Amino acid sequence: MTIEYTTTDDTTTDDSVTARRGRPHRPLPLGSTTPRGWLLDQLRLQADGITGQLESVWPDVGRDSGWLGGQGENWERGPYYLDGLVPLAHVLRDERLLALARPWIEWILGSQREDGFFGPTGNDDWWPRMVACKVLTQHADATGDDRVAPFLARYFRHQLDHLPERPLTSWGRARGADNALSVWWLHERTGEDWLLDLVDLLAAQTTRWDDYLATDLITGAARTFSHRTHGPNVAMGLKTGAVEALRDHDLEGHAARTEASFAALDRWHGQASGWFSGDEWLGGPSATAGIETCQVVEMMFTAEVHAQVYGRGVDGDRLESLAYNLLPASSDPEMRGHQYHQQANQVEVSVARREWSFSSDDAGIFGLEPHFGCCTANLHQGWPKFVSHLWLRDDDGLRVVAYAPSEVRTDVGGAPVTVTVDTAYPFEETVTLRVQTERTEPFAVRLRIPGWATDATLTVGGEAMSIHGAPSTGGELGDEPGLQVDDGYVTLVRDWSTAGDVVLVLPMRARVVRRERQAAAVRLGPLVMVYSPGERWVEHVGAPGIGEWEVHPRGSWNWGLADVRDAGAWRVTRGAVPVAPWSLGHRRDAAVVLHAPGARATEWRMAGAQAAPPPASPVLDHGPDDDLRLVPYGSARLRITEFPVVGNWRDRDDPEEPVR
């Protein structure tokens, strides 16, 4: 039996129907969306690299795993690995990966006791079973395995019976929203009211994340452990309000509280990349604070859940920001090893002491298991879940969450529909969508207009469409009649059988973001642009896994930016996307290069094994002006993201020339 989401002409909005449907904007079944172009190349690197080889090089997910009935690791690592392996296998339709996943799925389904509990007998923690349930729902969506729904029903009955006297604690209490998502998955298929009782019970036992983050957040780097300041917990916890909105339907209220949480995180822990630090624990705003790889992939999943619940363009903006910056930066270009922590200003990757909030000296190197193995197990979900969440289903059609080369095969009202997305975005500005269907009845296709795209243009079948209104996170597109931007989206409703190509152009101009001490960061479309000093990779001979590497600079890294008020006019050059899409050539070339004016900040030096904080701007003691070639953050494993500014931040209304 194949389980599929179907559209409906029922426009009823009473609570019972909303509860029965669950997510207002429903995900497409795993495997409906497949990668193309550079994105396919990236997932093949993952399949041939760390994910495809992990079982043979890392005993924690080897044949002795507790999640295969063995005596080995029996907590979160097996489920974490599957949470990436299963979607990767299905979005690539890769038989070898499917064969790797099959024994795990079969063992989990066969492990259930008469009382509904399941998993390794040596571990009764609720938390790893939350991840296992996510794995099973993805497996069922992709294969139609009709054993999964009754399996989950028995387990959820067990939870409903036993959570009152054995409540969520520790990691499970922080991450209870993930458990609730799987309960909603089953409720959307059965409509059984007792599942809503379990949703309420889980909510009562889950950390009140928005209450803490918005009003009581720690204002500097954490120095002692707390589940509320643990970076991946925060990333997972940020979805709690959206999951609760599925139950109480207060979308506006929960979204506002979560936005207050994001604002507080940015205020006290915000990085030049646009995200919050978490070098194990929340680490403050320093440019050398780390961001854990687990935090990156879990924040991506949270953004994907936000998009499903809220249907806002800003959630797609955030998802692209993570996928096109922090995610590729977390691994080497060929996805053989990963970092535990990455830094915005990262000028040396080595085994050395850094001022992390809590981590060992090897947390920054690329390898199999730097510092701790959670990221080794969990990193695999990032790219494949990004693919599977590129599109969502609305009651009246489809909506795009993020732009990437891909193909969607689904149906609308029972009629087959294929959408091909032809683009090299985010390395280029043009996205072409081709809708193929024999359905002649009009339906909606919603296109996200990113918050930075204030002068986007659109044609359908060669006919220009005017776009008006505010994009997803700010800016003005005008207020004249035409296609209105609603919460970051424009809606096209037509007979798609004869509509022709949809061509969306999203012009990218450099934008400068101010940081502390008058420093600056640079963005180009969804990309964070950085300076790379060049990279010299040094392998650790005899290291475990596929390999382990330090990276050292080939040249000077201590540069400042000049003329930042004119950033919108900086020149952009583009080339072919390499086979390893997020890599640099021998001349520090990338698929897109931003040419910025700059000069050496000669007094900016190292502080131990990392860059000192950027000197206060304006930097008056500097070398000669030069053309800085800025490249995507995700392509540079050594980089300067937060720059001092040469000269003044001159107000546009101030007629005086900047100090030089």
N, C-alpha and C positions, 0 to 999 in steps of 0.2 A: 504494500500500500504506500503510495506517495502522499506525503502531507504537504499541502500547498496553502498559501494565503490567497484568497480570492477577493475581488472587489465586489461591491454591492451598490445598488441604486438606492438603498434605504438611507434616508437622510435624517432619521430620527436621532435626537440628541439626549434622550432621557438617560438617567444614570445607569439603569440596568443594561442598556445597549453599550454605553461607554465602558462599563466595567467588563462586559462580555468581550468586547474587542480588545481591551487592555491598552496597548500603545496606540496613541492617536495616529501616528505615522508608522506603519508596520514594516519591519524588515523583510526583505526578500529571502527566500530559503537559501541556505548555504549552497553555493555552486551555481546560482543563477547569474552571478556576475563573475567574469573571468578577466584576467589582465591581458593587456596587449602592449606592444612597443617597449619602452624602457621599463615599465612596471613589470612586464613579464620577465625581462632580463633580471630584474632585481629579485623576484621571487625564485627564479631558477638558481641564482647564486645562493639563496638561502637553502633551497632544497638540496643542492649539491654540496653545500658547506655545512654549517653547524647543525642545522635541524636534521638533515638527512644522515649525518654521521654520529649524532649525539649518543645513540644507544651503544655504539661500538667503542666509544672513547670515554664514556663517563659512567661508572658503575651505578651511580644513583638512579639512573633510568635504564639500567641494564636488565638482564634476565632475572636477577635476584631481587628486583624491586618488590616491595611489599604490595604494590598495586598490580603485580602479576602473580601474587601468591608466594613470593619468596621471603627471605629473612632480611632483606636489605631495607633501605630507606622507605618509610611507610607513611610519611606525613604529606607535605604539599608538592614535592618535586615531580612525582609521577603525573598527578593531575595538571600541574602547571605546564609540563611538557606537552601533554595531550591537548591542552587548550590552544596550542599553536599548531601542533602537528596535524590535528584533524582538519581545521579550516585550510591549512596550506595544502594538504592532500586533495581537498575537494575543489579549491579554486584553480589548482593546476591540473586537476583530473589525472593525477599521477598515480599509477598502479603500484609502484614501489612504495610510496609513502602510505597509500591506503593499506597495503599489506603490513607495514610497520604498525599502523594504528589498530588493526583488527584484533590482535590478541589482547590488547589492553581493554578494548570495549567489551569483548566477550568475557574477560575475567571479571570486570566490574559488574556486568549484568548477571553473571553467575554467582556473585558473592553475597547476594541479598539473603538475609535470614528470614525466618518466619514472621518476626515482628516488624519487618520492613527496613531495619538498619542494614548497612552494607559497608564494604570496604575491608581493609586489613584488620584482623582481629586484635592486633597489638596497638591500635590507635583508635580512640573513640571521639576525637576532636570533631566538632561540627565544621570547622573552617575548611579543611581540605575537601570535604564532601560538597561544599558549596561550589568549588571549582569543578569537581567531577560531574555535578549536575549540569553545569554550563556545557561541559564536553558532550554529555548525552543529548542535550537539546539540539546542539549543532549537528551531531551525528544523525539524529532523527529527522531534522529538517532536510539534510542532504540525501538520506537514503530511504526515508519512509519506514524505518524500522519500527514496527508496531509493538515491540516489547518495551519501548522506552516509557510511553505514557503510563501504563499500569505499574511499571517499576517505580516511577516517580510518585505516583499516587500512594503506593504502599509506604514509601519513605516519608512522604509528607504527612501521612497519618501518624507515623511514628513520631515525627517532630511535634505535631500538634499534641500528642499524648504526653511527651516527655520533656518538652522545653519548659513547662511551668516549674518542674522540680530540678531540671538540669539546664539552666538558661545559658544563653550565649555569654561567653566570657572572652577576655583577651583578644586575639586576632578575630575571632568570630563576631564578637560584639562590635568591633570597629568596621567589619565588612559585611554586616548582615544584609545590606541592600542587594548584594550579589545573590544571596539565597532567595530573596523575595522575587528577583527577576525570573528565576526558574519556576517558582510557584505561579507567577503570572503566565509563563509559557504554557503550563498545564491548564490553567483556568481558561485561557483563550480557546482551548480545544475542547474542554468539557463543560465549562460554565457552572461547575459545582460550587455551591455557596460556602462549604466548609473550608475551601481553599482561601477564601477571603478572611476567615477567622485566623488562619495561619499567617497570612500577610500582616494582619493587625498585631499578632503576637510577636512576630519578628521585628516589626517596627518599634514596639514597646521595649524590646531588648537591644536595639541598635543605638550606637552613639548618636547623640543629637548634633550632627556635624555642623550644620549651618548656624546653630546657636553658638557653638564654640568658635568657629572660624570668623564669623562676622562680628562678634562682640568681645571675645576673650582670648584672641590669638596671641601667642607669644611674639614679642616684638623684636627679638634678636635670635641669634643662633642658639639652638637648644643645647644644654649641657648635661642633662640627665634624660633617661629614657621615659617616654610616655607614648602610649598608643596614639594620642591626639597630635603629637608632633612628629610622628614617623612618616616620612615622605610618601611611600606607597600607600599607607593607610589614608593619608589626606587625599591622594589622588582617587582612591576607591570611594572614600567617604563623600566626595563632592557629588556623586550621583544619587545620594540618599534622598534629597528633596525631590528629584525627578521621579524616583520610584514611588515615593509617597503620593505624588500627584496622580499616579495611576489609580489610586484608591479614593482620594478625597476630591479630585478634579480641580484643585486650586492651582492651575497651571501658572497663573500670573503671580500669585503669592510666593509659590516655591521658587519660581525663576528669579524673582526679585531678591529673595533671601540668598540664593546661590550666587547671584551677581555681587551681593555684598561680601560674600565669602571670597570670591575671586579678587575683589578690590582690596580687601585686607591682606590677602596673600601677596598681591603685587606691591602693596605699600611697604610691607615689612620684610618680604623675602623675594621680591621681584628681581629677575635677571634681565640682561640685555636681550636675551632671546625671546622675551615676552612671557616666560614661565617662572615658577617659583623654585627656589633651591630646595634641595633635600639630599645632603650627603649623609645618608641614612636617616638623620633627623633634619628638620627644618634648619637651614643654615644661614639665614640672613641675606642681604642684598649684594654682598661682595662679588666682584667679577670672577673670583677664583673659588667661590663656593661651588660644590658639586651638585649634580642632578643624577639620581640613581636610574639605571636602565629600567628596573621594575616600575619606577614612578612614571617613566615616559610611556610605557606600553599600557599601564593601567589608566593613565590620564587620557590616552587615546580611546580606550573602551568607554570611559566616562563621557567623553565628548560624543561618541557614537550613540550612547543611551540618551544624552541630552537632545541630540538631533531627532531621535525617535519620539520623544515625549513632547518637546517644545516646538519642533518644526521651525526653528529660527535659523537664519543665515549665519549668525555669529557662531553657532556651534560647528558648522562646516568650516568657517574661518579658523577656528581653534584647532579642529582636526587636521586641516592642511598645515597649519603652523607646526604642529608636532611631527606629522609624517614627513614634511619636507625640510626639517631642520634637525631636531633632536633625535629622531629615530635613526636616520642613516648615520649620524655622528656617533651613535653608541656602539657601532661595530666597525671593524676594518672594512675597506671597500669591497672585499670579496666575501664577507660574512663568514670568516673562519673563527674569529674570536671577538669578544666584546669587552667594553669597559664596565666596571661597576659604577664608577662616577665619571661624568664628563664635566668640563669647565667651560665657561664662556670665554675667558682669557686663558687659553691652554697652550703654553709655549714649550712644554716639555712633558712627555709621557714616560714615566720612569718609576722605579721602586724607590720611593723617598718619602720623607715625612711631609705632609701637608696639613693645613689647619682645617681638616674635615670636622664636622660635628661629632662623628663617630665612624671611624673606618681604619683599616690597616694600611700600611705603606704601599701595598701593591694594588690598591683599589682603582688606580687610574690606568694601569697597563691593559693592553688588548690580549686576551687569552681565554682559556676554557673556564676558569673559576677564580677570577680575581676577587679577593676579600671573602666572599661568601657565595654559595651556590644558588641562591634564590633567583638571581638574574639569569644564571646559566639555564635554569629550567623555564623561566617565564618570558624571556625575550621573544620567543617564537611567535607569539600571538600578534605582534605589531603589524607587520605587512599583510598577512592574509586576512585579518579582520578589517583592516583598512579597505581591502578590495571588496569584501562581502558587505560593507556598509557604505559603499559609494552611492547607492541609490536606495530610496524608500518607496513604499506604496502608499498613496493616499486613496481615499474612497473614490475619487474621481479620476485617478490616473497615477502618475509617477513624479517623483521629485529627486533631483540630484543633490547630494550632500557635499561631495567633493569632486573636483575635476582631476581626471587621470586617464591615460589611454586604457580602454577597457571595452567589454561588450556585455550587454545585459540581455538575457533571454528569459522572458516572463510572459504573463498574459494580462490583459485588461478586459474585464467582463467576459472571460472565457476565450477571447480571441488572442492568438499568439502575437507577441510584440518583441522585436529585437531592436535594441538601441546600440549603435556602434559609436564610441567616442574616439575620434581620431585627433590626436594632439601629442605634443611633447611637453605640455604644461607640467610643471611650473617653469620649465626652462624656456618656454616661449609663451606668447600672449594669446594665441588663437586656439579656440576649442571648436571643433566641428562635430556635430551630432547628426547621425543618420538614423531615422526611425523607419523601420520596415514592418508593415502589417497589412493585412487584407481587411481589417476592420475599417469601415467607412464612417461609423458613428463617432463624432468628436469626443475626445478625452483630453485631459489636462497633462501637460508636461511643465513642471516648475523648475526654473533655472535659478541657481543662487548667484546673486550679484555680490561679490566680496566687498567688505567694508572699505577697503582701500581703492576700489575700482570706481572712482567718481566720474569717469568718462567712458564707461563701457559702451560698446556698440553691438547691435544685433541685427542679423538678416535671417529671413526664413524664405527658402526657395528663391533667393536672390533679391527679395523685397526688404528694404530697410524698415526696421521697427524702432520707434522712438521709445526711450526708457526714461521714466521720470520718477522722482521721489528719492528718499534717502536709502543708500545701501545698508548692509547689515550692521555695520558698527560706526557709522558716521559719514560725513561728507554730504554733498548736495548734487543731485542730478537734475535739479530743476523741478518746477511745479506745473508745467504745461500738461495738457491732455496727452495721453498715450499709454503705453504699458507702465503701470504703476508698480513700484517696488514695495512689496508688503512684507515687512519683517525680514528683509534681505532676499526676497524672491520675486521674480516676475513669472506670471502664469500665461502659458500659451495653450489655448483650447482650439482644436481644429481637427479636421479629417486628416490624419497623418498618413493615410495610404497614398496621398498625392502631394504632400506638403513640400517635399524637397529638403535640402540640407539646412540645418540650423547652424549658423556661424556666429559664435560669440567671441568678440575681441575684448580683452581685458588689458588695456595699456598699463605697463609697469614703469613707474618713475620712482627714482630713489626718494625715500622719506627718512628723515633723521629724527631719532627719538632721544630726548634728553635723559641723562642719567645723573647720579650724584656727582658732586664736585664739577659740574658743568661738562661732564663727559658726554659722549655721543655714541649711539648705535645706529646702524643703517639697515633699512629694509627695502626690498624691491619686490613688489607684489607679495606673495606669501613667503618669500625667501628672506632670511636674515643674511646679510652680506658681511664678509669678514676678510681680514688680511691674513694670508698664509705666508710664513717665512720659508716655505719649502720643508720637505720632510725626508729624514733619513731613518729608515726603519732598521732596527737592530733586533735580530731574533735571539731568543733565549734557547740555546741548544739543549735538547733533552727535556723540554717542557712537556707537560701532559697535553692531551687533546690534539688538535690539528696543529697548534703552534701557539707561541706566546711572544709578544713584541713590545719593545720600547720604541719611542719615536723622538728624534732629536731634530732641532731646526737646522736648516742649511744656510740661513742668513739672519739678518737682524729682524727683530719682531717689534721693536719699540718705535712705532710710528704714530703720528697724530693726524687728524683730519683738518683740512682748511676749507674755507668758503662753504661752510655747511648750510648757509641760508640759500645757496644756489643749487642744492642737491637735486632738485627736480630737473635740472638741465644737464646733469652728469651723463656722459656717454655710456651706452650699453652695447656690447658686442656679444654675438652668439655663434656657437659652433655646433657640431654634431654631438649628440649625447653618447658618451662612451658605452662600451659593453658593460662595464661596471659603472652604472650611472652616476654614483656618488663618489667619484674619484678625481684626482688631479693628474694631469699629464706632467711630463718631465719639466716643462716650462711653467708649471703651476697654472696650466690652462684648465678651464672647466667649461661646461656646456653654456654657461652665461657668465660674463665678466662685466663688472661695473667699474668704470675708470673714474677715480676720485682724486682730487688734489690733496696732497699731504706733505708732511715733512718729518724728519727724524726728531723724536722727543728725546734728546740726548741724555737727559738726566733720569729717564725712566729705566730702572734696572731690575734685576732679579731679586727676589726675597726668598732665599733658599732655593727650592726646586720649582718655584713658580714665579710669575710676574708679580711685582709689587702692585698695589692699587694704582690706577692711573693718576698721574700728578694732577693737581688742581688746574683747571683751565681758567683763563687762556695760558697756554704754554708759550713763554716768551723766549726761552733759550732752546733753540731748535736748529736743525740743519737746513740745507737748501730744499726748496719745493721740488716735488716729484709727482709722477703719475702712479698712484696706488691702484693695483689691480685687485679689486675685491671680488671674492668668489663665494658661492653658497656655503653657508655654515656646515651643512651636512656633507660637503665634499672635502672639508679641511679638518684633519685630525689634529693639526696644530693651527692655532688661529688667535687673532685679536678681534674680539667682538665689541668690546667697550673701549672707545678711543678717547684720549685727551684731545682737546681742540686747540689748534694753532691759531692765535688771534682771538678776537672776541665773538661771543654770541651777540651779534648786532641786531637790535630791534629793527624791523622793516620800516618803521616810521621814523627812525633816527637817521638823519641825513649824513651824519659823520661816517667817515670810512673806518673800518675795523682796525684795531691796533695790529701791526705786523712786526 
